[in-house]
C-alpha cells in the first residue's frame, strides 16, 4: 500500500478532527493503526482539534418493577434516588484537637536531645527541620515504643473499621431494588 496524496489529505483531515489512529486506519482501509501513527509522525502532525476520548455515558437507572395490587391492577412506582449510607460517627481521635508541638526536653547540660545523646528509653520524635542547627528530638521518657505518650497519640492512630461484607451487600441490594 502506498500513501497517495488523496489518502494523505484524508489522513490529515481525520487527524485534525480528532479521530483515533484506529478509526482512521479503518476508514482508509488497507492500512494498520501503527502505519497511521507512523505517517502522522513523519508528516509532523502534532495538534488535534479535540483529543480522541470515549464518550461518557450517563449511568443507567434501574427500571421500576411493577407491583400487582390485590384488586388485580398493576402499579409502577416512580424511580427513587439511591439512598446514601449514614455517615459513621467520628471517633474520639478524629474529634481530638491537634496537639500543640511539644518543645524538646533539655538535658542535664541544658541542651536538647540530639542523635548523639539519645538513649533507648528516650522519645525519638524529631522536632524541627533536620537542616536547622536547632534540630532536636523530644527526649522525654519513651512509654509507647520509641515515643512518649503525647507523640505516640500522633504516630499510632487506630485503623478505621471497614464495613462488613454483609453490610455492603445489603446496601447494594437496597439500591438495586
C-alpha positions as CSV (number, residue, x, y, z in Angstrom):
1,X,0.0,0.0,0.0
2,X,1.3,3.4,-0.9
3,X,0.4,6.8,0.6
4,X,-1.2,8.7,-2.2
5,X,-1.8,12.4,-2.0
6,X,-5.5,11.7,-1.6
7,X,-5.0,9.3,1.3
8,X,-2.6,11.7,3.0
9,X,-5.1,14.6,2.8
10,X,-7.8,12.3,4.2
11,X,-5.4,11.3,7.0
12,X,-4.7,14.9,7.8
13,X,-8.3,15.9,7.8
14,X,-9.4,13.0,10.1
15,X,-6.4,13.6,12.4
16,X,-7.3,17.3,12.7
17,X,-10.9,16.3,13.5
18,X,-9.7,14.3,16.5
19,X,-10.3,10.7,15.2
20,X,-8.1,8.0,16.7
21,X,-5.5,6.2,14.7
22,X,-7.6,3.0,14.7
23,X,-10.6,4.9,13.4
24,X,-8.5,6.5,10.6
25,X,-7.0,3.1,9.6
26,X,-10.4,1.6,9.4
27,X,-11.7,4.4,7.3
28,X,-8.7,4.4,4.9
29,X,-8.7,0.6,4.6
30,X,-5.7,-1.5,3.8
31,X,-3.6,0.2,6.5
32,X,-2.9,-0.6,10.2
33,X,-3.2,1.7,13.2
34,X,0.6,1.7,13.5
35,X,1.1,2.7,9.9
36,X,-1.3,5.7,10.5
37,X,0.7,6.6,13.7
38,X,4.0,6.4,11.8
39,X,2.7,8.5,8.9
40,X,1.4,11.1,11.4
41,X,4.8,11.4,13.0
42,X,6.6,11.6,9.6
43,X,4.2,14.3,8.5
44,X,4.8,16.2,11.8
45,X,1.1,16.4,12.6
46,X,1.0,17.3,16.3
47,X,-2.0,19.2,17.5
48,X,-5.5,17.9,17.2
49,X,-8.8,19.8,17.5
50,X,-10.1,17.5,20.2
51,X,-8.4,14.5,21.7
52,X,-10.0,11.2,21.0
53,X,-11.7,10.1,24.1
54,X,-14.6,7.7,24.6
55,X,-17.9,9.4,25.2
56,X,-19.1,9.3,28.8
57,X,-22.5,7.8,29.0
58,X,-24.9,8.7,31.8
59,X,-25.4,5.9,34.4
60,X,-28.3,3.6,33.7
61,X,-31.0,3.8,36.3
62,X,-32.9,0.7,37.4
63,X,-36.3,0.5,35.9
64,X,-39.1,0.4,38.5
65,X,-40.7,-3.0,39.0
66,X,-44.5,-3.2,38.5
67,X,-46.5,-4.4,41.6
68,X,-49.7,-6.2,41.3
69,X,-52.3,-4.9,43.8
70,X,-54.9,-7.1,45.5
71,X,-57.6,-5.8,43.1
72,X,-55.6,-7.1,40.1
73,X,-54.4,-3.7,38.9
74,X,-50.7,-3.0,38.3
75,X,-48.9,-0.1,39.8
76,X,-45.5,1.1,38.8
77,X,-43.6,3.1,41.4
78,X,-41.6,6.2,40.4
79,X,-37.9,5.7,40.3
80,X,-36.2,6.9,43.5
81,X,-32.7,8.2,44.0
82,X,-30.4,5.6,45.8
83,X,-30.1,6.0,49.5
84,X,-26.7,7.1,50.8
85,X,-25.3,5.4,53.8
86,X,-25.4,7.4,57.0
87,X,-22.1,8.9,57.9
88,X,-20.3,7.0,60.6
89,X,-19.9,8.8,63.9
90,X,-16.5,10.3,64.4
91,X,-14.2,8.5,66.9
92,X,-12.5,10.2,69.8
93,X,-9.2,10.5,67.9
94,X,-11.0,12.1,64.9
95,X,-12.6,14.7,67.2
96,X,-9.4,15.4,69.1
97,X,-7.9,18.8,68.6
98,X,-4.4,18.8,67.1
99,X,-1.7,18.6,69.7
100,X,0.4,21.7,70.4
101,X,4.0,21.0,69.4
102,X,6.0,19.9,72.5
103,X,9.3,21.7,72.8
104,X,12.3,19.3,73.1
105,X,13.2,18.4,76.7
106,X,16.5,19.9,77.8
107,X,19.1,17.5,79.1
108,X,21.2,18.0,82.3
109,X,23.7,20.2,80.4
110,X,20.8,22.5,79.2
111,X,21.0,21.3,75.6
112,X,18.1,19.4,73.8
113,X,18.5,15.7,72.9
114,X,20.5,15.1,69.7
115,X,21.2,12.0,67.7
116,X,24.4,11.6,69.7
117,X,22.7,11.9,73.1
118,X,19.6,9.8,72.5
119,X,19.1,6.7,74.6
120,X,16.8,3.7,74.1
121,X,14.5,5.0,76.9
122,X,14.1,8.4,75.3
123,X,11.4,9.7,72.9
124,X,12.8,9.8,69.4
125,X,10.2,12.2,67.9
126,X,12.0,14.7,65.6
127,X,11.4,18.4,66.3
128,X,12.2,21.0,63.7
129,X,14.0,20.9,60.4
130,X,16.9,18.4,60.2
131,X,18.9,21.1,58.2
132,X,18.4,23.6,61.0
133,X,21.2,23.7,63.7
134,X,18.5,23.9,66.4
135,X,17.1,20.5,65.2
136,X,16.5,18.1,68.2
137,X,14.5,15.2,69.4
138,X,11.8,15.2,72.1
139,X,13.9,13.4,74.7
140,X,11.1,12.6,77.1
141,X,10.6,9.1,78.6
142,X,9.5,6.7,75.9
143,X,6.3,5.0,77.1
144,X,4.9,3.7,73.9
145,X,7.6,2.1,71.7
146,X,10.0,4.8,70.5
147,X,7.8,7.7,71.5
148,X,6.4,9.4,74.6
149,X,2.7,9.2,75.3
150,X,1.9,12.5,73.5
151,X,3.8,11.7,70.4
152,X,2.5,8.1,70.3
153,X,-1.0,9.6,70.0
154,X,0.1,11.3,66.8
155,X,2.2,8.4,65.4
156,X,-0.1,5.5,66.2
157,X,-3.7,6.0,65.3
158,X,-6.1,3.1,65.3
159,X,-7.2,1.7,61.9
160,X,-10.8,2.6,60.9
161,X,-13.0,-0.4,60.8
162,X,-14.2,-1.3,57.4
163,X,-17.9,-2.1,56.7
164,X,-18.6,-5.8,56.9
165,X,-19.1,-7.6,53.6
166,X,-22.6,-8.4,54.6
167,X,-23.4,-4.8,55.3
168,X,-22.0,-3.7,51.9
169,X,-24.1,-6.5,50.2
170,X,-27.3,-5.3,51.9
171,X,-26.6,-1.7,50.8
172,X,-26.2,-2.8,47.2
173,X,-29.3,-4.9,47.4
174,X,-31.3,-1.9,48.7
175,X,-30.1,0.3,45.9
176,X,-30.8,-2.3,43.1
177,X,-34.3,-2.8,44.5
